[in-house]
Amino acid sequence: MTNDSAERVFDGVPGAMDPHLALDALARSQARYRALFEAIDDGFCIIEFIDGPHGPASDYVHVEANSGYERHTGIPDIVGKRLRELAPSEAEAWIELYGGVLDSGRPIRFEREFVTAGRHIEVAAARVEPASLRQVSVLFRDISARKAGEAALRASEALARQNVERVQLALAAGAIIGTWFWDIPSDRFTVDAAFAEAFGLDPALGREGLSLAQVVETVHPDDREGLGAAIEAAIARGGAYAHQYRTRRADGRYYWLEANGRVDHAPDGTPLSFPGVLIDIEERRAGEAERARVTDMLRELNDTLEQRVAAQTAELMLAEEALRQSQKMEAVGQLTGGLAHDFNNLLAGISGSLDMIQARLRQGRIGELDRYVIAAQGAAKRAAALTHRLLAFSRRQTLDPKPTDVNRLVADMEDLIRRTVGPGITLETVAKGGLWSTLVDPNQLENALLNLCINARDAMPDGGRITIETGNRWLDDRAGRERDLPPGQYVAMCVSDTGTGMTPDVIEKAFDPFFTTKPIGLGTGLGLSMIYGFARQSGGQVRIYSEVGQGSMICLYLPRHHGDAPVEMVAEPAPPRLSSRGRTVLVVDDEPLVRMLVVDAVEDLGLTAIEAGDGPEALKVLRSPVPIDLLITDVGLPNGMNGRQVADAARELRGGLKIMFVTGYAENAVLSHGHLDPGMQVVTKPFDMTILSGRIQAMIGD
């Protein structure tokens, strides 16, 4: 045996192959395979089906590809990439197509346009044996030139058919002017007698041969350039030719004609001959002009019709706007009527209590004062609650959003809800595991939950079941449109009952302020409107699902919060009462009565109070050398500066100054959409004086 032999006696075994020689042979084989693989001008790849999250064989990976693949498809660096990461929207179709080849073993062939590469490709796919490899080979062949040729041929054939049809019609109508034959290599242009007579030429000269320039002299000057370009294009491409232009006939007038012909080429592409026929199209052009005139007239009529329709549409829009305004005024009337009724009751209680206090003071019956003071305070608190609900409906209440665990909130509220709905109602909670957190005012969410449960209880006078359910919701475009929300992730809290249910017209009005189906005196009609306003102000939505006799379900959808998870809050002990020595508070409010009450509260704490009625007056104090430890300012101030602007100026003049905002409603733009800087707090009017005093003392002591 020689060293060149691949087989030799190895380790005493005749015929065994030397591992080094075997590896060398394998390397040469792979090199030949790779060279052949890359030498293929066509694109080629091998795909292998793999299992994925969508099931067995739900994706495939490209395990081989030659350089022609990118050239033909426009897709670079394909090896190692999965279909679903390359074309997720088309993945199912391709997997089904090539999966059929893998399962059946039958090859397929089809055509496809690859827009990225600007090519038309013929694709051939076949299974790689054995089938256990789960592989399919795919060959891509560029057929763009063939497709372009086929398209050009079809266009030429269509033009030729049109020319033949026109010539046949011209013959039938007697509109043939004459024929010509142009020998392109010799540039000899011969015409028949009819052609020569039509243009006032000598028939004998026409038979002997004219120059193309002599013929072009009869063409209208405005049409010569277009005719020359059409002739050059026909000679360059070959095949059928048709062109319309104006020529001067024997009578000296210009007439419209159409030249129809055909350019014949030699096998090497050299143009040889250009025969053709001239057709009189003067009448046809006149008919086309008449049709164009009629079309313009119809277009003008159509434009007039559009103007009339636009005018009627404008009238309808005005009528609709008037109807909307009427409905708006009706809603305002309902709102103001409900407000007047409720506030008159509350004001009667407050005013009557004050009158009785005054009478008892004159009578010296001081021991009975507490009774009327408590009554007046109660009426004032109910008025504050009513105002709070109205602000919630209008989405202008002051919110204190925090990352909130809705499951924990429901669990903390469960005992209170059970006591509120009573023993005749069964309460169930279904808490979703792994519930996302949401950025929301937890106190307002508790109020909303309690209100929904009370409504559910009232809908079941004979008892029933209330179910509180939480869950994560991922809304796509369609689901978002159905709920008037942008698509995304939401936390849902739903309260359902087995009560009487609602009719569609009741559902439509359920969120209107002061609308209620409860008997007079048992409902204000502000509960659901408050919940609706709170949900919308929190970036969410509330929806009612109900059928008469089947119960109702009301769901709050609140945006998912991706920040830190909420933590249990430990109540801090009340701050100790501090020494008032040397501490000064600047109070800014344009309402003298409110300013007086705040100043009294400040001075009762042993602090020094300085008053200002607006922003400019407050700035004078802030620019003075008087020490200020706390600024208390109303948000809505007159004379060109609101409370936020006063606070910003105060921070510029006295860095780190503590600030308490007092507001009757939340002007989000003023309060930076609820995001306050450190050392700032908000107190909502009307406020309990004890709570206000505690807040002032806490801020002074921070």
N, C-alpha and C positions, 0 to 999 in steps of 0.2 A: 504493500500500500504506500501511496505517496502522501505527502503533507497536504496536497491539494484536495485529497478526497475528504468528503464530509463525513464518511463513515470509516471507522477503524476499530481495532480491538481495544476496548477501553475497560480498564479494571478487569481484564480477563474475560470479558463478555463479547464474543464476536458480534459485529453488526451494531453495537451500541454507538451512539453519537457523542462525540466530544462536546461537553457543555459550551466551551469557548467557541467552537465552530458553529454550534447551533445558534448561539446568541448573535454571532457575526452574520449568519445567514438570515436570521430574523430581522436584524437591523437593515440589511440590504433589501430585504423584501419590503419592509416598512418604508424605506426611502423611495423604492420604485413606486410603491402605492401612493405615497405623498406627492411625488413628482407627477404621476398620472392624474392624481386628484386635483392638483393645482393647474395642470395643463389644460384641463377641460375649460373651454371658454364659457360654457353655460354655468349658471349658478347651481350649486349642489350642496345639500345638507342632509344630515341624518338626525331625526328626532326620536326621543325615547320617552314613552309614557310613564308617568310616575303617579303615585297616590298623593292626594292633597286633602285639604279641609273640606272640599266639596264632594269627596267620595273617592272610590278606587278609580284609577286612570282618569282623574279629573283635571290633569294638567300634563304638559310635556316639556322637556328640556332639550335644547339643541346641543347634541354631543359632538357633532362634526360639521364643518362648513368650509368651503374653499373660498378663495378671494373673489371668485365670480359671483358669489352670493350677494355681497354688498354691492357690487357693480350693477347687478340686475334688479335688486329689490330696494336699494338705498338704505338698508338697515346695517349699521356697523357693529362689529364685536358681538356677534350673535352667540358664539359658543359659550355654554354654561348658563345661558339665560332662559328663564321660564316664560312660557307664552303669557300667563296671566299677569306678569309684571311688564311685558312688552305691550300687549294690546288687551287690557281687561274687558273692554266693551265688545270685542270680537271673539273672545276666547271660546265661548260656548260653540259658536258656529264652526271654528276651525277644529276643535276637539271632536265634534260630531263627524266632520268630514273625514279627517285622517283616522279617527277611531274606527270608522267603517272599513277603511282599508286594512287596519290592523286585525279587526275581528273576522272579516270575510276572506282576506287574502287576495281580493280582486283589485288590480291596479286601476287608477282613475287618471283622466286627463281633462283639463279645463283651461280656460283663458281668464286672465285677470289683469286689470290695469293697476300698476303700482304708481300712485300719484307722486310719492316722495322721490322716486327715481325718474319719473317722467317717461316710463316705458310701459309697453303692452307685453305681458309675459304669458307664455304657455307653460302650465304647471303639470308635471307628471309625477305621481306618487305610487310607490309599491312597497309591500311589506318586506322587511329584511328577515330572511329565514336563518335559524328556526324562529317560530312565532314566540317562543318563550323569551326571546330577547326584548320583546315589546318595542321594536324599533320600526320606523318607516323612513324610507329614503325618498327625498323630494328633489326633482330636477327642474330648474327654471331656465327657459329658453326665451331669448329676446325675439319677439316677432313684430316689433314696432314697425320696421321697414315694410314687412309684408302687409301689415294692416294699413299703413299709409298708402302703399301701392294699390291695395284693394279699394280703399276709399277714393283714390284718384281715378281709378278705372270706373268705379260706379258713377262718379260725378261726370266723367267724360261720356260714358254710355248714356247717362240721363240727358246730357246736353245734346248728344247726337240724336237721341229719340225725339227731343223737342224740336231740333232742326228739321228732322224728317217730317214730323207732323206739321210744322209751319210751312215747309215747302209743299207738302201735299195740299194743305188748305189754300196756299197761294195759287197753286196750279188750278184747283177747283174754282177759285174766284177770279182767275185770269189776272193775278197781281204780279206775275213774274216779269221782271224788267229785262233780265238777260243773265248770261252765265259768263264766267271767266275761268282761265287756267293760268296759273303762275308757276313757271319753271324756276325754282328758287336758285339752283346753281348758276344758270345763265341769266337770271333776272329778266326773263322774257315773259311779258304779261299779255296774253292774247284774250280777246273777247269776241262774242258772237255779234251778228249784225244788229240784233235787238238792243244789246248793250250799247253799241256804238251810236245808233240812231237816238237812243234815249238821252245821250249826253252830247249830241251834236258832233260826234267824231266820225272820221272817215272809216267805213266798214273795212276797206282794204287794209288800212293801217292797223285796224284792230286784229285782222287775221294774221298780219305779218308780225305783230308784237309791239306793244307799247312799253314805256318805262313806268314803274310804279309812281314816279313823281308826276307824270302826266295825269294819272288818274286822281292823285291826291289834290291836284289843283282845283278839281271840281268840288271838293269837300268844303263845307262852311268853315271859315277860319277858327271859330270857337270850338269846332269838333275835331280839328286835325290832330291835336296833341293826344286826345283820348283814343283816336283811331290808331295812331302809331303805336301807342302803348299796348293796345289790344292785339295788334298784329304781331308785335315782338313776343308777347306772352304766348300766343298760339304757336308760333314757330318754335319757341323754346320747349314747350311741353308736348307738342304734337297732339293729334286727335281733333275733336270737333271744335268749331269756332262759330260764334255768333256775336254780332255787335250792331247797334243802331246808331245812325248819325244822319246829318243833313247834307244833301248834295245839290249842286246847281244843275238843273236839267237843260234841255235844248232851248226851252222858252225863257231862260234866264232866271227863273225862280228857283228857290230852294225847297226841296221836298224831303220828307222823312223816308228813309229806306232801312232795310235790315240786310246785312250781309251774312249768309250762312255758308260755311265751308268746312274743309277738313285738311289738316296738314299731315302728309305722309313722310315718315322717316325711314332711312336705310337701317339695316340691322345694327350698324355701328352708331346710330343716333343722329346721323347727318340728315338735315331736312332736305327733301327732294322736291315735292310738289305741293301746290296749294290750290286745288280747284274749289269753285263755289258758285253760288247763285245769289242774285239781288232780288229782293222782294219789296214792292211798294207797300208801305205801312202808313201812308198819310191818313187814310180813313180810320185805321185802328188807333193811331195817336189822337185823332180828333175825338174818337169815342172815349179814349182814356182820359182826355182832358175834360170831357163832359162829365164822366164819372167822378173825376177829382173835384169838379165844381159842385156836383151833387153831394159828394162826401163832405166838402167844406161846409155846405149849407146845413147838412145834417149835424155836423159837429157844432156849428153855431147854435142850432136849435137845442142840441144836447147841453151846450154850455148854458144857454138860457134856462133850460130845465133845471140844471144843477143850481143855478142862482135862485130859481123859485123854490126848489127844495131846501136850499140853505136858509132862505127867508122864513119858510114855514118851520124849519128846525129851530131857528132862533126864537120864533114865537112860542114854540113848545117849551124851549128851555126857560123862557121867561115865566111861562105858566107854571112849570115845575118848581122854579125858584120861589114863586109866590106861594105855591102849595107848601114847600118846605118851610118857608117863613111862617106860614099859618100854623103848621104843626109845631114849629119851634115856640111860637107864642103860646100855643095851647099847653106845651110842656112847661113853659115858664109860669103860666097861670096856675097849673097844677102844683108846681113847686112853691110859688109864693103863697098860694092858698093854704097849703099844708103847713108852711112855716108860720104864717100869721096865726093859724089856729093853735099850733103847739106853743109858740112863743107868747101869745096872749094869755094862755093858761098859766105859763110859768111866770110871766111878768105880774099877773094878777096875784099869784102867791107871794112873790117878793114884795110888791108894792103894798099888799094888804098886811103882810107881816111887819113892814116898816111903820105903817100907820098905827098898828096895834102897839108896837114898841113905844112910839111917840105918846100914844094915849096913856099907856101904863106908866110912863115916866111922869106925866102930869098928875096922874092919880097917886103916884108914890108906890105903886104896886110892883116894885122892882123884882120880886121873887118870881114873877111870871114871864120875865124877859127871855129866859133861855128857850122857852117853848117856841117863841116867834123867831128867835135867832136861828134855831135849828131848822125851822120850816123854811126860812129865807135861804139858808145855805143849801138845803136840799134842792129847792127849786133852781138855784143858781148852778148847782152841779148837773142837774138834768138838762139845763140849757146848754151847758158846756158840752155834755155828751151829745146833744142834738147837733150842735155846731161841728163837733168832731166827726160825726157821721156824714154830715154834708160835705165837709172837706175831704173825707175819704171817697165819697162819690165823685167829687170833682178832681180827685187825684192831687190835692194840694195840701194834704195833711203832712205833718212833720214825722218822718220815719227814722228809726234808728236801726238800720239793717246790720245784721250780724250773721256769720256762718251758723246755720241752724240745723240740728239733727231733728227732722220732723218725727221720726219714730219715737225719740226721747220726749219730744214735746207732747205727742199724743198720749204716751204712757203717763206722763206727769199730770195730764188733764183728765185722765180716765175717771178717777174717783169723783172729782167735781162734776163731771158730766153725768155720772150715774145718779148723784144726788139731785141734780137739776132736772133730769128727765123723769125721775120718779120710778117706783118699783113696777109699774105696769108696762115699762118698756125694757126689752132685752137689748143690752149693748154688747156688740162684738167688735173686736179690733183685729185687723189682718195686716200685720207689719211685714213689709218686704225686706228680706235679708239683703245686706250689702247696699242699703239705700244711700244714694248720693246726698250730699249736703246742699243747702240752698242759702243764698244771701238774702235774708228777709228780716223784717222787724218781728221778733218772736212774740211780743205782746200783742201786736195786731193780728198775727196768725192765730194766737190763742183765742182772741175775741171772735175772729171769723169762724173758727171751729165750734166754739160754744154757740154762736148764733145759728149756724147750720144745724146743730143738734137740737136746738130749741124749735126751729122751724119744722124739723122732722118729727119731733114729739107732737107738735100741734096738728100735724097732718094725720096723726094716728090717735084720735080721741078714745078709741076702744082698745088701745094697746097695740103692740107690734114689735118690730125689730129694727134697730139702728145699727148699721155696719160702717165702721171707719176703716178705710183701706188706704195703704200707701204703696207706691211703686215707682220704678224708674220708667220713663217714657222717652223713646228716641223718635222724634217726629220727622218724617221725610217731607218733601215739598208738598205732596197731596195732603197729608195729615196736618201739616202746618197751616195750609190754606183753609182747611175745614175748621180749624180752631182760631183763625186770625192770629197766627204766631209765626215767626220765622222758623225755618227748620233747625233742629238742634236737639240737645238733651235737656229734659225737664224732670222735675220731681212732681208726682201727682199725689194729691190728698183728696180722696173721694168720701162723701158721706151719703149713704143710701138708706132708704126707709121702705117699709111695706105699706105705706099709707094710700091716700086717695089718688095721688098723681095729679098731673096738671094737663090742661088742654093746650094745644099749640098757641092759641091767642094769649093765654096766661103766661106761657113761657116767653113769648115775645115781649111782654111788658114787665116781666118779673124784676128786671134790674132798674126800672124807672123809679125815681124818688117818690115816696109817699104812695106808691101803688101797693095795695095789700088786699088779700082775699079774706083776711080775718075780720071778725065783727068789730064795730066801732069801739075804741077804747082798749082793744087787745093787741094792736100792732101799729107801729108808726109808719111802716112802709119804707124804712130806711136800712133795714138789715142787709138785704141782698145788694142794694145799691152801694152800701159801704164796702161789702166784700168785693164787689166788682171793681170799685175804684182802687181799693188796696191792692188787688191782684194786678191791675194794669199799671199802677205806679211802681210796683215791684218788678215790672218787666214780664209779667205772666198773663194768665187769662183764667176765666171761670166759665164753665159750660154746664148747662142743665140737660139731663137725659131723663125723660119721663113719659109715661103712658097712663091714661086715666084708668084707675082701678088696679094698676100694677105697681104703683109706688114711684119714687123719684130717686135720682142720683145726681148730686152736684159735685163737680170735680174742680179743684184748683190746680192749675199747671204753673209751676214756679221754676225759673231757670236754674240749671245745675250750677253749683259754685265749685270751681276747681282750686280754690285756695286751701289753707290749712283746715283740718277737720275741727269742728267745734269742741270745746272742752267744757267740763263742768265748772260753773262759776260759783265761787265760794263767797258768800255775803261778807262784806267788810264791816267791822264794827263802826258805829257812828263816831265821827271825829269829836274830840273833846272840845268844849267851849273855850275859845281862845281869848286872850287879853285883847281889848280893843284899842289899847294905847297906841297912838301914832298911825292907825290904819284908816285909809280914806277910800271911798267908793264914789266913782263918777256915774250918775244916773242920767241917761239920755232918753227922753220920750216926749213926743209932741202932745200927748193927751195928759192934761194937768192932773186929772183924778188918778190915773194909773201911776203917774210920776210921784204923786203925793203918797200913795200906798207903798210904793217901793222904797221911797225915802224913809217913811216911818218904820218899815221893816228893817232897813239898814241901821237906823238910829237905835231901834230897840235892841239890837245886838251890841250896842256900845261903840259902833263905828261912826266915823265922820262921813256925811253925805254931801256931795256937791251936785247941783242940778243943772241940766241943760235941756232946752226945748227942741234943738235941731242939731244937725251936723256941724255947721260953721261955728255955732256957739260952743259945742264940745271941743272943737279944734283949738279955740282960744285957751280953754283950760288945759288941754294936753300940751300946748306949747309953752305954758307958764311953768315956773319952777315948783309948783305945788306937787308934792308926792301923791301918786295914784297907785293903789294896790289892786283895784278891780274896776273894770269898765262894764256897766250894765246898760245895754242899748237896745231900743226897739229896732226891728229890722226895717219896717216901713217908716221912713222919716221924710219930711218935706224939705224944700229949699235946696234941691240939687244934690243931696248926699243921702244915700241909704245907710242902714246900719252896718252893712258889710264894708262899705267904703270908709266909714268912720273907724271901724275896727282895723282895717288895713293901714290907715294913716296912723292910728295909735301904735300899732306894732312897729311902724317905721320910726316914730318919735320915741317910743319907749319899748325897746325890744323885750319880748317875753311877757308883756303885760297880759294878765288873765282877763278873759272876755266872756260875758254871759249875754247871749242873744235872747230877746223876748219877742215873740211873734204871735199874731193871731192866726196865721196860716203859713205854710212853708213855701216861700219864694225860692224855688230850687236854684234859679240862676244866681240869686244873692248868696245863698248858703252853699254854693259850689256843689249842687246836686247831692247834698247830704254828707259831703266829705269835709269835715272841720279839722283845722290844725290843732295840734296839742295845746292844751290850756284854754280850749273853747268849749262852751256848752250851750244848749238851746233849752229854753223854758217856754212852753206853749200857753198862751192866754185862752181862757181864764185860768188862773193858777191858785192853788191853796196857799195862803200866806205862810202857813207853818212849813210847807214843803219849800217855798221860796226861801225862807229864812235858813233852812237847813242847807240848801244848795249854796247860798252866799257864804255861810260859815265854813262849808267844806272847801270851797274854792279859795277863800282867804287863807285857809290853813294848809293847802297843798304845798 
